[in-house]
Amino acid sequence: MMKIPNQPEQVRVATMLFGNTLRAAILNILSKAPATRAELCATLDVGEQSLARQIAMLEEHGVVETEILPGRGRPTRHSLNTHRLIEFETILTSYIHARGETPNA
């Protein structure tokens, strides 16, 4: 992703997180209820590897939380960290509307 001079790092991260159709779809599904990795794959009609990369990025930035469930194959259930999602939404919205001024995150 292109680095813009004087653009806060949090704006770049928010843009990266929200600027992908699969990540947006994952967030949409998880905004309704937690879901297992298998449920997300089936709903989105994507492979495990594609989903895993996107979930990992969302986890890395705290937008998605993952719980390892008991059972064979280490099943996981993902949930939305609404507080962190709102932080990134606020950062991006503030940057767009305030000409570069962002709240501390």
Protein Blocks (a to p, Z undefined) as FASTA:
>chain_A
ZZdehiafklmmmmmmmmcfklmmmmmmmmmoccdfklmmmmnopafklmmmmmmmmmmn
opaccdddedehiiadddddfklmmmmmmmmmmmmmnoopacdZZ
